[in-house]
Amino acid sequence: MPYSNRSYLIYVDDSGNENVGWLWTALAHPAELWTDHLRRWLGFRSWLYARHGIPANFELHAQVWLSAEPAKGTDEAQLGLVGDPGGHLVDVLRRGKAQRRLRFEIYEKAIKTIGSMPDALLFTTHTPQTSGPAKFALYDDLLCFIEDRLRREHAHATLVVDGLHDGGGHLRAAHRALLIGRRHVLEDASHRSSADSQLLQMADLCAYAALQSIQNKTTVDVRFRQQYETTLARVIARPQDVDEGRCIRGCDYGADRSDCPSERARIPQQP
């Protein structure tokens, strides 16, 4: 249902590897529900601290969190936040099958928290190409995807992208290519470290779920592989008149960009 003059804050992260290609994932929060969404997330983080000793200022990065030994991928400052009273690493972050299984369960609880947020929207675009230019061309398509939804809702949005710098100015160029008379995404994207943003960490967890779904490794439990299309089903942004399915753009369907308000929308992507 369209909401006239609604505004969104959208948090963006990328993912991918040489076998899958690139993904951009964006998690959109209506401005009037931003506080409610953050409160729900902080409720999860409070539970995580009370139950497992992981404070809210410890960054949840899916790839590190779900690895066999998270401490190896975590810097010293962050590790200093998760010591027990004896100065030892809290149990949930230690190496071991039981601990890793528990981290997977916690990840699932985090995803469920995101999937329950009313009126949140989850956008994911994918390309099987692995080059740098392909990644930035895919960001153009993410903007088209978001613009299409905003136009249908008569809404506007601003974007926050993980990372402190826009190396090469590629993302700024993508935003500047949006036609000022037709665009619904306002301003250039701002950049921020996910370590300092709960909302970007949420986007990271969603991006990881999308990656696992596309990667579809048979060595990984099928329920975990399908977290994106099941646990996050309520928030997935889908094409008009489509009510179900994973709907990862560029993977599950090819989108028509003819109405995208970008000067670069019709430029073919380069491998």
C-alpha positions as CSV (number, residue, x, y, z in Angstrom):
1,M,0.0,0.0,0.0
2,P,1.5,3.3,-1.0
3,Y,2.4,5.9,1.7
4,S,2.4,9.4,0.3
5,N,5.5,11.3,1.4
6,R,7.1,8.5,3.3
7,S,10.8,8.7,3.8
8,Y,13.3,5.8,4.3
9,L,16.8,5.5,5.8
10,I,18.5,2.8,3.8
11,Y,21.6,0.9,4.9
12,V,23.7,-0.8,2.2
13,D,26.4,-3.5,2.2
14,D,28.1,-5.6,-0.5
15,S,28.9,-9.2,-0.5
16,G,30.1,-11.9,-2.9
17,N,33.0,-14.1,-3.9
18,E,34.8,-15.4,-7.0
19,N,32.3,-18.3,-7.3
20,V,29.1,-16.3,-6.9
21,G,29.8,-12.9,-8.2
22,W,28.8,-9.6,-6.6
23,L,25.8,-8.7,-4.5
24,W,24.5,-5.4,-3.1
25,T,22.0,-5.6,-0.2
26,A,20.0,-2.7,1.1
27,L,17.8,-2.7,4.2
28,A,15.3,0.2,4.3
29,H,13.7,1.6,7.5
30,P,10.8,4.0,7.3
31,A,11.9,7.2,9.1
32,E,8.8,7.1,11.4
33,L,9.7,3.5,12.4
34,W,13.4,3.9,12.6
35,T,13.3,4.2,16.4
36,D,11.1,1.2,16.8
37,H,13.3,-0.9,14.6
38,L,16.4,0.1,16.4
39,R,14.7,-0.6,19.8
40,R,13.8,-4.1,18.6
41,W,17.4,-4.7,17.5
42,L,18.8,-3.4,20.8
43,G,16.4,-5.8,22.6
44,F,18.2,-8.6,20.7
45,R,21.6,-7.2,21.6
46,S,20.6,-6.9,25.3
47,W,19.6,-10.5,25.2
48,L,22.9,-11.4,23.6
49,Y,24.8,-9.6,26.3
50,A,22.8,-11.1,29.2
51,R,23.0,-14.6,27.8
52,H,26.4,-14.8,26.2
53,G,28.4,-11.7,27.4
54,I,28.5,-10.0,23.9
55,P,28.0,-6.3,24.4
56,A,26.1,-4.1,22.0
57,N,29.3,-2.3,21.0
58,F,30.9,-5.5,19.7
59,E,30.5,-5.6,16.0
60,L,28.4,-8.5,14.5
61,H,30.0,-9.3,11.2
62,A,28.4,-12.4,9.8
63,Q,31.4,-13.9,8.0
64,V,33.6,-13.5,11.1
65,W,30.8,-14.5,13.6
66,L,30.1,-17.7,11.8
67,S,33.7,-18.7,11.1
68,A,35.3,-21.6,13.0
69,E,37.4,-19.2,15.1
70,P,36.0,-15.6,15.2
71,A,38.8,-14.3,17.4
72,K,41.2,-14.6,14.4
73,G,39.1,-12.2,12.4
74,T,38.5,-9.7,15.2
75,D,40.8,-6.8,16.1
76,E,42.2,-6.4,19.6
77,A,40.0,-3.5,20.6
78,Q,36.9,-5.5,19.8
79,L,38.3,-8.6,21.6
80,G,38.8,-6.5,24.7
81,L,35.1,-6.1,24.9
82,V,34.3,-9.8,25.1
83,G,36.5,-11.2,27.9
84,D,35.0,-12.9,30.9
85,P,35.9,-11.8,34.5
86,G,39.1,-13.9,34.3
87,G,40.2,-12.1,31.2
88,H,39.4,-15.1,28.9
89,L,37.4,-15.0,25.7
90,V,33.7,-15.6,26.4
91,D,32.7,-19.1,25.6
92,V,30.4,-18.4,22.6
93,L,33.4,-17.0,20.7
94,R,35.8,-19.9,21.3
95,R,36.7,-22.5,18.8
96,G,34.6,-25.7,18.9
97,K,31.7,-27.4,17.3
98,A,29.3,-26.6,20.1
99,Q,30.2,-23.0,20.1
100,R,30.0,-22.6,16.4
101,R,26.6,-24.3,16.4
102,L,25.5,-21.8,19.0
103,R,26.7,-18.9,16.9
104,F,24.6,-20.1,14.0
105,E,21.6,-20.2,16.3
106,I,22.3,-16.7,17.5
107,Y,22.6,-15.6,13.8
108,E,19.2,-17.1,13.1
109,K,17.7,-15.2,16.1
110,A,19.2,-12.0,14.7
111,I,17.7,-12.6,11.3
112,K,14.4,-13.3,12.8
113,T,14.5,-10.0,14.6
114,I,15.1,-8.2,11.3
115,G,12.5,-10.2,9.5
116,S,9.9,-9.1,12.1
117,M,10.4,-5.4,11.6
118,P,7.2,-3.8,10.3
119,D,7.4,-2.1,6.9
120,A,11.2,-2.7,6.6
121,L,12.2,-3.4,3.0
122,L,15.1,-5.6,1.9
123,F,16.6,-5.1,-1.6
124,T,19.3,-7.4,-3.1
125,T,20.8,-7.2,-6.6
126,H,23.2,-9.8,-8.0
127,T,25.6,-10.2,-10.9
128,P,27.6,-13.4,-11.6
129,Q,30.4,-11.2,-12.9
130,T,33.4,-10.7,-10.5
131,S,35.2,-7.6,-11.9
132,G,35.4,-4.2,-10.2
133,P,33.5,-2.4,-12.9
134,A,30.7,-5.1,-12.7
135,K,30.4,-4.3,-9.0
136,F,29.9,-0.6,-9.5
137,A,27.5,-1.2,-12.5
138,L,25.5,-3.4,-10.1
139,Y,25.2,-0.5,-7.7
140,D,23.6,1.5,-10.5
141,D,21.1,-1.3,-10.7
142,L,20.5,-1.3,-6.9
143,L,19.6,2.4,-7.2
144,C,17.2,1.6,-10.1
145,F,15.6,-1.1,-7.9
146,I,15.2,1.3,-5.0
147,E,14.0,4.1,-7.2
148,D,11.3,1.9,-8.7
149,R,9.9,1.0,-5.2
150,L,10.1,4.6,-4.0
151,R,8.3,5.9,-7.1
152,R,5.5,3.4,-6.5
153,E,5.1,4.6,-2.9
154,H,5.6,8.3,-3.7
155,A,8.5,8.1,-1.1
156,H,12.0,9.3,-0.8
157,A,15.2,7.9,0.8
158,T,18.8,8.6,1.8
159,L,21.4,5.9,1.7
160,V,24.2,5.0,4.2
161,V,26.9,2.6,2.7
162,D,29.3,0.5,4.7
163,G,32.9,1.8,4.4
164,L,34.6,5.0,5.3
165,H,35.5,6.0,1.8
166,D,34.1,5.9,-1.7
167,G,37.3,5.0,-3.4
168,G,37.4,6.4,-6.9
169,G,34.1,8.2,-6.4
170,H,32.1,5.4,-8.1
171,L,29.1,5.5,-5.8
172,R,29.0,9.3,-5.9
173,A,28.9,9.2,-9.7
174,A,26.0,6.7,-9.6
175,H,24.0,9.1,-7.5
176,R,24.9,12.1,-9.6
177,A,23.6,10.2,-12.6
178,L,20.1,10.2,-11.1
179,L,18.0,12.8,-12.9
180,I,17.1,15.6,-10.5
181,G,13.5,16.0,-11.7
182,R,12.7,12.3,-11.3
183,R,14.8,10.9,-8.6
184,H,13.5,9.8,-5.2
185,V,16.9,8.9,-3.7
186,L,18.1,12.1,-2.1
187,E,21.7,13.3,-2.0
188,D,24.9,11.2,-2.5
189,A,25.3,8.1,-0.3
190,S,27.0,8.8,3.1
191,H,29.7,6.4,4.3
192,R,30.2,4.9,7.7
193,S,32.0,2.0,9.3
194,S,29.7,-0.9,10.2
195,A,31.6,-1.2,13.5
196,D,29.9,2.1,14.5
197,S,26.4,1.4,13.2
198,Q,23.9,-1.2,14.4
199,L,21.9,-0.6,11.3
200,L,24.8,-1.4,8.9
201,Q,25.5,-4.6,10.9
202,M,21.9,-5.6,10.3
203,A,22.4,-5.0,6.6
204,D,25.6,-7.2,6.7
205,L,23.7,-10.1,8.2
206,C,21.1,-9.8,5.5
207,A,23.7,-9.7,2.8
208,Y,25.3,-12.8,4.2
209,A,21.9,-14.6,4.1
210,A,21.5,-13.6,0.4
211,L,25.0,-14.9,-0.4
212,Q,24.3,-18.2,1.3
213,S,21.1,-18.5,-0.6
214,I,22.7,-17.9,-4.0
215,Q,25.8,-20.0,-3.2
216,N,23.5,-22.9,-2.1
217,K,26.3,-25.1,-0.8
218,T,25.1,-28.6,-0.3
219,T,27.5,-29.0,2.6
220,V,25.5,-26.4,4.5
221,D,22.2,-27.2,6.2
222,V,19.4,-26.5,3.8
223,R,17.4,-24.5,6.5
224,F,20.4,-22.2,6.9
225,R,20.8,-21.8,3.2
226,Q,17.2,-20.7,2.9
227,Q,17.2,-18.0,5.7
228,Y,16.9,-15.2,3.1
229,E,13.7,-16.5,1.5
230,T,12.1,-17.9,4.6
231,T,13.1,-16.0,7.8
232,L,13.4,-12.6,5.9
233,A,10.3,-13.3,3.6
234,R,8.2,-10.5,5.2
235,V,10.6,-7.7,4.4
236,I,11.8,-8.7,0.9
237,A,11.2,-6.0,-1.7
238,R,9.5,-7.7,-4.7
239,P,8.5,-6.6,-8.2
240,Q,5.0,-5.2,-8.5
241,D,2.3,-7.9,-8.4
242,V,4.7,-10.5,-7.0
243,D,3.8,-11.6,-3.4
244,E,6.3,-14.4,-2.7
245,G,9.6,-15.8,-3.5
246,R,13.3,-14.9,-3.0
247,C,13.2,-12.2,-5.7
248,I,16.9,-11.4,-5.8
249,R,17.2,-9.0,-8.7
250,G,19.5,-10.2,-11.4
251,C,19.3,-13.8,-10.1
252,D,15.6,-14.7,-9.9
253,Y,14.4,-12.2,-12.4
254,G,15.8,-9.7,-14.9
255,A,14.4,-6.2,-14.3
256,D,13.3,-3.6,-16.8
257,R,15.4,-0.5,-16.3
258,S,13.7,1.5,-19.0
259,D,11.9,3.7,-16.4
260,C,14.9,4.2,-14.1
261,P,15.7,7.9,-13.6
262,S,19.4,7.3,-14.1
263,E,21.4,8.6,-17.1
264,R,23.4,5.4,-16.9
265,A,20.5,3.0,-16.7
266,R,20.6,1.9,-20.3
267,I,24.4,1.6,-20.5
268,P,25.3,-2.1,-20.9
269,Q,27.2,-3.6,-18.0
270,Q,30.9,-4.4,-18.8
271,P,32.4,-7.7,-17.8
